[in-house]
C-alpha cells in the first residue's frame, strides 16, 4: 500500500478528546453528580469528501482501495432472479 497520505485527512481516534456521555442535573433531592460518565473512542461526526475519478482509480491501482475485501459478501441472488431483476 502507498505511504502517501494525500488522499485523506483522517486521523487516529487516540487523538480525540473524551466526550461527556451526559451532563446530569441535580436530582430532586439536591444531590449533585460531579463525575459524569465519559465515552472514550467515540466516532466523529461523518464528513463528506469529493474525489476525482482519476484519484480513485490511482488509489485502486496502488492498492489503497480494495474492491475485493475479505468481508465483502458474494452474490446472494440465484442466477434466475438476477436475470429477471429490473435495472434501475
C-alpha distances in whole Angstrom, upper triangle without the diagonal:
4,7,9,11,13,13,14,17,16,17,18,21,23,23,26,29,31,33,37,37,41,43,46,50,53,54,58,59,58,55,52,49,47,44,42,39,36,32,30,26,27,25,25,27,25,24,23,21,21,19,20,19,17,15,14,14,12,9,10,10,6,5,6,9,10,14,15,14,16,19,19,23,24,27,30,33,35,35,39,38,35,37,40,37,38,35,35
4,5,8,10,10,12,15,15,16,18,21,22,23,25,29,31,33,36,37,41,43,46,50,53,55,58,59,58,55,52,49,47,44,42,39,36,33,30,26,27,25,25,26,24,23,22,20,20,17,18,18,16,13,13,13,10,8,11,10,6,7,6,10,12,16,17,17,20,21,22,26,27,30,33,35,38,38,41,40,37,39,41,39,39,36,36
4,6,9,10,12,13,14,14,16,19,20,20,23,26,29,31,35,36,39,42,45,48,51,53,57,58,56,53,50,47,45,42,40,38,34,31,28,25,26,24,24,26,24,23,23,20,21,18,20,20,18,15,16,16,13,11,14,14,10,11,9,13,15,19,21,20,22,23,24,28,30,33,35,38,41,41,44,43,40,42,45,42,42,39,39
4,6,8,9,11,13,14,16,20,21,20,23,26,29,31,35,36,39,41,45,48,51,53,56,58,56,54,50,47,45,42,40,38,34,32,29,25,26,24,23,25,23,21,20,17,18,15,17,18,16,12,14,15,12,10,13,14,10,12,10,13,16,19,21,21,24,25,25,29,31,33,36,39,41,41,44,43,40,42,44,41,41,38,37
4,5,6,7,9,10,13,16,18,17,19,23,26,27,31,32,35,37,41,44,47,49,53,54,52,50,47,44,42,39,37,35,31,28,26,22,23,21,19,21,19,17,17,15,15,14,16,17,16,12,13,16,13,11,14,15,12,13,10,13,16,19,22,21,23,24,25,28,30,33,35,38,41,41,44,42,39,42,43,40,40,37,36
4,6,7,10,12,16,19,21,19,21,24,27,29,32,34,37,39,42,45,48,50,54,55,54,51,48,45,43,41,39,37,33,30,28,24,25,22,20,21,19,17,16,13,13,11,13,15,14,10,12,14,12,11,14,15,13,15,12,14,17,20,23,22,25,26,26,30,32,34,36,38,41,41,44,42,39,41,43,40,40,36,35
4,7,9,12,15,18,21,20,21,24,27,28,31,32,35,37,41,44,47,49,53,54,53,51,47,44,43,40,38,36,32,29,27,23,23,20,19,19,17,14,13,10,10,8,11,12,12,8,9,12,10,8,12,14,12,13,10,11,15,17,20,20,23,23,23,26,28,30,33,35,38,38,41,39,36,38,40,36,36,33,31
4,6,9,12,15,17,16,17,21,23,24,28,29,32,34,37,40,43,46,49,51,49,47,44,41,39,37,34,32,28,25,23,20,20,17,15,16,14,11,11,9,10,10,13,15,15,11,12,15,14,11,14,17,15,15,11,12,16,18,21,20,23,22,22,26,28,30,32,35,38,38,41,39,36,39,40,37,36,33,32
4,6,10,13,15,13,14,18,20,21,25,26,29,31,35,37,41,43,46,48,46,44,41,38,36,34,31,30,26,23,21,18,18,15,13,14,13,11,12,10,12,13,16,18,18,15,15,18,17,15,18,20,18,18,14,15,19,21,24,22,25,24,25,28,31,33,35,37,41,41,44,42,39,42,43,40,39,36,34
4,7,9,12,11,12,15,18,19,22,24,27,29,32,35,38,40,44,45,44,42,38,35,34,31,29,27,23,20,18,14,14,12,10,12,11,10,12,11,14,14,18,20,20,17,16,20,19,16,18,21,19,18,14,15,18,20,22,20,23,22,23,26,29,31,33,36,39,40,43,40,38,41,42,38,38,35,34
4,7,9,7,9,13,15,17,21,22,25,27,31,34,37,39,43,44,42,40,36,33,31,29,27,24,21,18,15,12,13,11,10,13,13,13,15,15,18,18,21,23,24,20,20,23,21,18,21,23,21,20,16,17,20,22,24,22,24,23,24,28,31,34,35,38,41,42,45,43,40,43,45,41,41,39,37
4,5,6,8,11,14,16,19,21,24,26,29,33,36,38,41,42,41,38,35,31,30,27,25,22,19,16,13,10,11,11,11,14,15,15,18,18,21,21,24,26,26,23,22,25,24,20,22,25,22,21,17,18,20,23,24,22,23,22,24,27,31,33,35,38,41,43,45,43,41,44,45,42,42,40,38
4,5,5,9,10,12,16,17,20,23,26,29,32,34,38,39,37,34,31,28,26,23,21,19,15,12,9,6,8,8,9,12,14,15,18,19,22,23,27,28,29,25,24,27,27,23,25,28,25,23,20,21,22,25,26,23,24,22,24,27,31,34,34,38,41,43,45,43,41,44,45,42,42,40,38
4,5,8,10,13,16,18,21,23,26,29,32,34,38,38,37,34,31,27,25,22,21,18,15,13,9,7,10,11,12,16,17,19,22,22,25,26,30,31,32,28,27,30,29,26,28,30,27,25,22,23,25,28,29,25,26,25,27,30,34,37,38,41,44,46,49,46,44,48,49,45,46,44,42
4,7,9,12,16,18,21,23,26,29,32,34,38,39,37,34,31,27,25,22,21,19,15,14,11,9,11,12,12,15,17,17,21,21,24,25,29,31,31,27,27,30,29,26,28,30,28,26,23,24,26,29,30,27,28,27,29,33,36,39,40,43,46,48,50,48,46,49,50,47,47,44,43
4,7,9,12,15,18,19,23,26,29,31,35,35,34,31,28,24,22,20,18,16,12,11,8,7,8,9,9,12,15,16,19,20,24,25,29,31,32,28,28,31,30,27,29,32,29,28,24,25,27,29,31,28,29,27,29,32,36,38,39,42,45,47,49,47,45,48,49,45,46,43,41
4,6,10,13,15,16,20,23,25,28,31,32,30,28,24,21,19,17,15,14,10,10,8,8,9,11,11,14,17,18,22,23,27,29,32,35,35,32,31,35,34,31,33,36,33,32,28,29,31,33,34,31,32,30,32,35,39,41,42,44,48,50,52,49,48,51,52,48,48,46,44
4,7,9,12,13,17,20,22,25,28,29,27,25,21,18,16,13,11,10,6,6,5,7,8,11,11,14,17,20,23,25,29,31,34,37,38,34,33,37,36,33,35,37,35,33,30,30,32,34,35,32,32,30,32,35,39,41,41,44,48,50,52,49,48,51,51,48,48,46,44
4,6,9,11,14,17,20,22,26,27,25,23,20,17,15,13,10,9,6,6,7,9,7,10,11,12,16,18,22,25,28,30,34,36,38,34,34,37,37,34,35,38,36,35,31,31,33,34,35,32,33,31,32,35,38,40,40,43,47,49,51,48,46,50,50,46,47,45,43
4,5,7,10,13,16,18,22,23,21,19,16,13,12,10,7,6,4,6,9,12,10,13,14,15,19,21,25,28,31,34,38,40,41,38,37,40,40,37,39,42,40,38,35,34,36,37,38,35,36,33,35,37,41,42,42,45,48,51,52,49,48,52,52,48,48,47,44
4,7,9,13,16,17,21,22,21,19,16,13,13,11,7,5,5,6,9,12,10,13,14,15,19,22,25,28,32,34,38,40,42,38,37,41,41,37,39,42,40,38,35,34,35,36,37,34,34,32,33,35,39,41,40,42,46,49,50,47,46,50,49,46,46,45,43
4,6,9,12,14,18,19,18,16,13,11,11,10,6,7,8,9,13,15,13,16,17,17,21,24,27,30,34,37,40,42,44,41,40,44,44,41,42,45,44,42,38,38,39,40,41,38,38,35,36,38,42,43,42,45,48,51,52,49,49,52,51,48,48,47,44
4,7,10,12,16,17,15,14,11,9,9,9,6,8,10,12,15,18,16,19,19,20,23,26,30,33,36,39,43,45,47,44,43,46,46,43,45,48,46,44,41,40,42,43,44,41,41,38,40,42,45,47,46,48,52,55,56,52,52,55,55,51,51,50,47
4,7,8,12,13,12,10,8,7,9,9,7,9,12,15,18,21,19,22,23,23,27,29,33,36,40,42,46,48,50,47,46,49,50,46,48,51,50,47,44,43,44,45,46,43,43,40,42,43,47,49,47,50,53,56,57,54,54,57,56,53,53,52,49
4,6,9,11,9,9,7,7,10,11,10,13,16,18,22,25,23,25,26,26,29,32,35,38,42,45,49,51,53,50,49,52,53,49,51,54,53,51,47,47,48,49,50,47,47,44,46,47,50,52,51,53,56,59,60,57,56,60,59,56,55,54,52
4,7,8,6,5,5,7,10,12,12,15,18,21,24,27,26,29,29,29,33,36,39,42,46,49,52,54,56,53,52,56,56,53,54,58,56,54,51,50,51,52,53,50,50,47,49,50,53,55,53,56,59,62,63,60,60,63,62,59,59,58,55
4,5,5,6,7,9,12,14,14,16,20,22,26,29,27,30,31,31,34,37,41,44,47,50,54,56,58,55,54,57,58,54,56,59,58,55,52,51,52,53,54,51,50,47,49,50,53,55,53,55,59,62,63,59,59,63,62,58,59,58,55
4,5,8,10,12,16,18,18,20,23,26,29,32,31,33,34,34,37,40,44,47,50,53,57,59,61,58,57,61,61,58,59,62,61,59,56,55,55,56,57,54,54,50,52,53,56,57,56,58,61,64,65,61,62,65,64,61,61,60,58
4,6,9,12,15,17,18,20,24,27,30,33,32,35,36,36,40,43,46,49,53,56,59,61,63,60,59,62,63,60,61,64,63,60,57,56,57,58,59,55,55,52,54,54,58,59,58,60,63,66,67,64,64,67,66,63,63,63,60
4,6,10,13,15,16,19,22,26,29,32,31,34,35,35,39,41,45,48,51,54,58,60,62,59,58,61,62,58,60,63,61,59,56,55,56,57,58,55,55,52,53,55,58,60,58,61,64,67,68,64,64,68,67,64,64,63,60
4,7,10,12,13,16,20,23,26,29,28,32,33,33,37,40,43,46,50,52,56,58,60,57,56,59,59,56,57,61,59,57,53,53,54,55,56,52,52,49,51,52,56,58,56,59,62,65,66,63,63,66,66,62,63,62,59
4,6,9,10,14,17,20,23,27,26,29,30,30,34,37,40,43,47,50,53,56,57,54,53,56,56,53,55,58,56,54,51,50,51,53,53,50,50,47,49,51,54,56,55,57,61,64,65,62,61,65,64,61,61,60,58
4,6,7,10,13,17,19,23,22,26,27,28,31,34,38,40,44,47,50,53,54,51,50,53,53,50,51,54,53,50,47,47,48,49,50,47,46,44,46,47,51,53,52,54,58,61,62,59,58,62,61,58,58,57,55
4,6,10,12,16,18,22,21,25,26,27,31,33,37,39,43,46,49,52,53,50,49,52,52,49,50,53,51,49,46,46,47,49,49,46,46,43,46,47,51,53,52,55,59,61,63,60,59,63,62,59,59,58,56
4,7,9,13,15,19,19,22,23,25,29,31,35,37,41,43,47,49,51,47,46,50,49,46,47,50,48,46,43,43,44,46,46,43,43,40,42,44,48,50,49,52,56,58,60,57,56,60,60,56,57,56,53
4,6,10,13,16,16,19,20,22,25,28,32,34,38,40,44,46,48,44,43,47,47,43,45,48,46,44,40,40,41,43,43,40,40,37,39,41,45,47,46,49,52,55,57,54,53,57,56,53,53,52,50
4,7,10,13,13,16,18,20,23,26,30,33,36,38,42,44,45,42,41,44,44,41,42,45,43,41,38,37,38,39,40,37,36,34,36,38,41,44,43,46,49,52,54,50,50,54,53,50,51,49,47
4,6,10,10,13,15,17,20,23,27,29,33,35,39,41,42,39,37,41,41,37,38,42,40,37,34,34,35,37,37,34,34,31,34,36,39,42,41,44,48,50,52,49,48,52,52,48,49,47,45
4,7,6,10,12,14,17,20,24,26,30,32,36,37,39,35,34,37,37,34,35,38,36,34,31,30,31,33,34,30,30,28,30,32,36,38,37,40,44,46,48,45,44,48,48,45,45,44,42
4,6,9,12,15,17,20,24,25,29,31,34,36,37,34,32,35,35,31,33,36,34,31,28,28,29,31,32,28,28,26,29,31,35,37,37,40,44,46,48,45,44,48,48,45,46,44,42
4,6,9,13,15,17,21,22,26,27,31,32,33,30,29,32,31,28,29,32,30,28,24,25,25,27,28,25,25,23,25,28,32,34,34,37,41,43,45,43,41,45,45,42,43,41,39
4,7,9,12,15,18,20,24,26,30,31,33,29,28,31,31,28,29,32,31,28,25,25,26,27,28,25,26,23,25,27,31,33,33,36,40,42,44,41,40,43,44,40,41,39,37
4,7,8,11,15,17,21,22,26,28,29,26,24,28,28,25,26,29,28,26,22,22,23,24,26,23,24,21,23,25,29,31,31,34,37,39,41,38,37,40,41,37,37,35,34
4,6,8,12,14,18,20,24,26,28,24,23,27,27,24,26,29,27,26,22,22,23,25,27,24,25,23,24,27,30,32,33,35,39,41,43,39,38,41,41,38,38,35,33
4,6,10,13,17,19,23,25,27,24,23,27,27,24,26,29,28,27,23,22,24,25,27,25,27,24,25,27,30,32,32,34,38,40,42,38,37,40,40,36,36,33,31
4,7,10,13,16,20,22,24,21,20,23,24,21,23,26,26,24,21,19,21,22,24,22,24,22,22,24,28,29,29,31,35,37,38,35,33,36,37,33,32,30,28
4,7,10,13,17,19,21,18,18,21,22,20,21,25,24,23,20,19,21,22,24,23,25,24,23,26,29,30,31,33,36,38,39,36,34,37,37,34,33,30,28
4,7,10,13,16,18,16,15,19,20,18,20,23,23,22,19,17,20,20,23,22,25,24,23,25,28,29,30,32,35,36,38,35,32,35,35,31,30,27,25
4,7,10,13,15,12,12,16,16,15,17,20,20,19,16,15,18,19,22,22,25,23,23,25,28,29,30,32,35,36,38,35,32,35,36,32,31,28,25
4,7,10,12,10,10,14,15,14,16,19,19,19,16,15,18,19,22,22,26,25,23,26,28,29,31,32,35,35,37,35,32,34,35,31,30,26,24
4,7,8,6,7,10,11,11,13,15,16,16,14,13,16,16,20,21,24,24,22,25,27,28,30,31,34,34,36,34,31,33,34,31,30,26,25
4,5,5,6,9,10,11,13,14,16,17,15,14,17,17,21,22,26,26,24,27,28,28,31,32,35,34,36,34,31,33,34,31,29,26,24
4,5,5,6,9,10,11,12,14,15,14,13,15,15,19,20,24,24,22,25,25,26,29,30,32,31,33,32,28,30,31,28,27,23,22
4,6,5,6,9,10,11,12,14,14,13,16,16,19,21,25,26,24,27,27,28,31,32,34,33,36,35,31,32,34,31,30,27,26
4,5,5,6,9,10,11,12,11,11,14,15,19,20,23,24,23,26,27,28,31,32,35,34,37,35,32,33,35,32,32,28,27
4,6,5,6,9,10,11,9,8,11,11,15,16,20,20,19,22,23,24,27,29,31,31,33,32,28,30,32,29,28,25,24
4,5,5,6,9,10,10,9,11,11,15,16,20,21,19,22,23,24,27,28,31,30,33,31,28,29,32,29,29,25,25
4,5,5,6,9,9,9,12,13,16,17,21,22,21,24,25,27,30,31,34,33,36,35,31,33,35,33,32,29,29
4,6,5,6,5,6,9,11,14,15,18,19,18,22,23,25,28,30,32,32,35,34,30,32,35,32,32,28,28
4,6,5,6,5,7,8,11,12,16,17,16,19,20,22,25,27,29,29,32,31,27,29,32,29,29,26,26
4,5,8,8,9,11,13,15,18,20,19,22,22,24,27,29,31,30,34,33,29,31,34,32,32,28,29
4,6,8,9,12,14,15,18,20,20,23,24,26,29,31,33,33,36,35,32,34,37,34,35,32,32
4,5,6,9,11,11,14,16,16,20,21,23,26,29,31,31,34,33,30,32,35,32,33,30,30
4,6,10,12,12,15,16,16,20,21,24,27,29,32,32,35,34,31,33,35,33,33,30,30
4,6,9,9,13,14,13,17,18,20,23,26,28,28,32,30,27,29,32,29,29,26,26
4,5,6,9,11,10,14,15,18,20,23,25,26,29,28,25,27,30,27,28,25,26
4,6,9,10,8,11,12,14,17,20,22,22,25,24,21,24,26,24,24,22,22
4,7,8,7,9,10,13,16,18,20,21,24,23,20,23,26,24,25,23,24
4,5,5,9,11,14,16,19,22,23,26,25,22,25,28,25,27,25,26
4,6,8,10,14,16,19,21,23,26,25,23,26,28,26,28,27,28
4,6,9,13,14,18,20,22,25,24,22,25,27,25,27,25,26
4,7,10,11,15,17,19,22,20,18,22,24,21,23,22,22
4,7,8,12,14,16,19,17,16,19,21,19,21,21,21
4,6,9,11,13,16,15,13,17,19,17,20,19,21
4,6,8,9,12,11,10,13,15,14,16,16,18
4,7,9,12,10,9,13,14,13,16,17,18
4,7,8,6,6,10,11,10,13,14,17
4,6,5,6,9,10,11,15,16,19
4,5,5,6,9,10,13,15,18
4,6,5,6,9,12,14,18
4,5,5,6,10,12,15
4,6,5,9,10,13
4,6,8,10,14
4,6,9,12
4,6,9
4,6
4
